[in-house]
Amino acid sequence: MQILITNDDGYTSKGLQALIEMAEGLGEITVVAPQYPQSAMSNAVSLGKTLRMVSVPGPDNAPANGISRHYCSGTPVDCIKIALNLLFEQRKPDFILSGINHGFNGSSAVLYSGTLAAAREGVLNRIPSIAFSLNDHHPDADFRASVHFGRKILEKFIQNPPNSYTYVNVNIPKASIEDIKGIRLCRFGMGAWIKEIETRTDPFGNPYYWMVGEYENLEPNDPECDHNLLADNYVTIVPHKIDNTNYPELERMKDTWKDLMQ
């Protein structure tokens, strides 16, 4: 079995090493991850730019141990595209794993996330894909609970992959193995970022702007959506689909906008 691994925090991130540890023994592992952090790049691709892919050793120049490791100079989606076209030209990987992201990737964060975008690119190529995130932005975050629960989820994912054009989003709380209450399949929760731009002044007295943001929970009382379950120390699993057509609204608009189709 062939497993392709990527992320959006860069090929040296601690979360990527934890994901490799989680997947070891399940198949042959190939890693193609960004050269530098590429958070919030969503599905961006490097059109009109030179791309490079370079083979690299393991952390601290450790032996490869059968794992093929590379960095790509582009985005997470670039990583998937270059891997599929250059390293898996004859046979696609059986599974694509993305993460483990340093930070929350539930609710509307999925719209911006490079971690989730890599999984979307995988299922666009009809490869079962799953993304993992830990609700801790610290570069030296503790990934022991992520590996513990993630391995169980990954084994189930491999045994019973989702339907075509569906990718799986997993978020792990910032908590110890003992403090995590369990695993829950759930739905996307509505939230948004507000107060996103902060005005600052450079040393010459000129204004500049810094992206910050404060997360607003738009469904604070719903116990069944991902961001609330995560806050309650549950590992959350949300299946997302590529086709995001609102079918009930489509039928309503066919009636209320029917004069456009005369």
N, C-alpha and C positions, 0 to 999 in steps of 0.2 A: 504494500500500500504506500502511495506517495502522498506526502503532506507538504503543502506550501505554507510558510508562515511569514507574516509581515506585521507592521504596526504603523503608528504615526509619530511616535516619540523618538525615533531614530534607532539605528542598529546597535548602539551601546547601552540602551536603556535597561534598567533592572527589570521592568515589566516584560520585555521581550525575552530575557533570559528565563524568567519564571514560566512563560508560555512554552518555551522549548523544553524546560524541565517537565511541565505538565504532559507534553505530547511524547516524550521519549519512551521508546518501547512499543509504540502503536504503529509505527511505519517508518519509512525512510523520510528524513526531514530535509527540506531545502528552505533556507531563509533568504529572503530578499526584502530588505527594510531600508527606509530612507537614510541617506547619509547624515542629515541633520533633522531636528524636530520639525514636524509638519502638521502640528495640531490645527484643527479648524479649517483644513483645506477642503473638506467635503470631497466632491468628485472632480476636483481640479486636475487637469492634465497639462503637461508642459509642451503645448503646441508652439512650434517655432523656436524651441530651445534645444541645445545639445543635451543628450542624456548619456550618462556613463553608468556602467555596472562593474563593480570591482569586487573580486574575491577577497575575503578577510578571514583572519583566524578567530578563534573563540576568545572570550574575555581573558585579559591578562596573557594573551598569546597562548592560551591552552590548546592542546591538541584538538582537532576537529571532531574526533570520536564518531566518524561516519556522517557528520552533519555538514552539508554544503552551505556555506555562509557567504552572503554578498551584501554590499550596500548599493543603492541606486541613488543617483544625484537628484531625482525628482520627487514627486508626491507619492502617497500611498497607492493611488490608482495607477500611477506610472510603474510602481514596483510590480503590481500584478500584471500589467500589460507586458512589461519587458521580460518578466519571468515566463509567462505563457508563450511568448513569441520566440525566446532564445533558449530557455532551459527545458521547456516542455513542448517543443515543436512537434515531436512525434506522438506523445501521449500526455494528455492533461493530467494534473494531479487529481487524486481522488477526493481530497478535502483541502479547503483553505481556512486557516486560522489567523485571526487578526487581534493584536493586543500584546500583553495585557496593558490596556491604557492606564496612564497615571491620571485619574480623574473620572468623574461621573459622566456617563454617556447614556442616560435615560431621558425620558420625556423629549422635549424639542431639541435637546443637544444632538440627537441623531441626525438632524438636518445639517449640522455643521461639521460633524465628526469625520476626520480622516480615517479613524479606526473602522467606523461603520461603512464608509465609502469603499474601503478595500473589500469588505464582505459583499457589498452590493455588486461590485465589479466581478467578483467571483461567481455569483449566481447568474449574472448576465451571460457568463460563459458556461452556464449549466453545470457548475461545480458547487456541491454543497459547502456552504460557508458559514462561519460562526465568529462572532466578535466578543471579546472579554474586556471588561473595564473594572478597575478598583476605584472606589470613591475616596481617593486620596491622591492629591496632586504632588506630594513630596517626592523628589527624585530618588530618595532612599526609603520609600514606603515598604512596609512589611507585607510580602506577598504569600505568606504561608497559608492563610485561609483561602486565598485565591486558588492556589495550587491544589489544596485539599478538596474544595468543593468543585473547582473547575475540572479536575480529573474525572469526577463522577459524571458531570454533565457531558464532558467530551466523549466518554465511553458510550453514553446513551445516544449522543448525537451520531456517532459513527455506526452504531447498531441500527438506529432508526432515524435516518436523515429526513429533513423536512421535504415537502413537495417542491417541485420545480419553481424557480423564481421566488423562493422564500429564503431569507437569511435570518439567523438567530442572534439576538442581542442579549448578552449576559452582563449584569452588573453585580458586583460584590461589595458589601458594606465595609467600611473601615472599622473592623472589629476583629477580635480573636476568634479562633475556631469555636471555642466554647461559648462565646457570646452570640454567635450567629444562630438565629432561631430555626433556620431551615431554608428550603428552596421553594420558590413559588413561580408557577407559570402565570403570567398576568398580561395586562394590556398597557399600551402606551398611555402615559398620563400627560395632561395638558399643563404646560408651563411656558413662561417666556422670560426673556431678560429685559430689565428696565434700567434706566439711568446708566446707559451703556457708554456714554462718552464723557470723559473728564477733561476739562480745560486746564492746561498747565502753562507755565511760562519758562522759556529757555533762558540761558545766562545773559542773552542780549536783550531781554525784555519782550521777545516776540511770543505770541501764543502758539501752542501746539496742542494736539488732542491725543488722548490715550484711551484705548479701549479697555473698559473695566466691566461693569455690568453687575446687576443684582438680580438673582433668580426669584421670580414670583410664581408661587404655586397656585395655579388656577383651579385646582380640584383638591383643596386641602382636606376635605371631609370624606373622600372616597378611599376606602381601605384596599381596593382591588387594583389600583394603578401602580405603575412601576416605581415612581419616585417616592410615594408614600410607604410602600412595602420596604424599599431600600432604607428609608429613614427609620423604619421599625426593626432594622437588623435582619432582614430577609435577603437572600440572594434572589435576584429577579431574572426571569427569562421571558423575553418578548419575541414572538415570531413576526417579522416584518416582510412585506411583499413589495416587489418592484412595481406592480400595477397599483397605483394609489388613486385610481378613478373612484369618485364618489357615485356609485351606481344609483342609489335612490335619488340623489340630486340630478343625475343625468336624466332620469325618467321625468322628474318634475319639470326640468327645463325644456324637455322635448314638448311638453304641453304648454308651458307659459311663454316659451320663445318660438312657438311653432310658426309664427308669421315669417321668421327669418328663413324658413326652409321651404317656402312656397315656390 
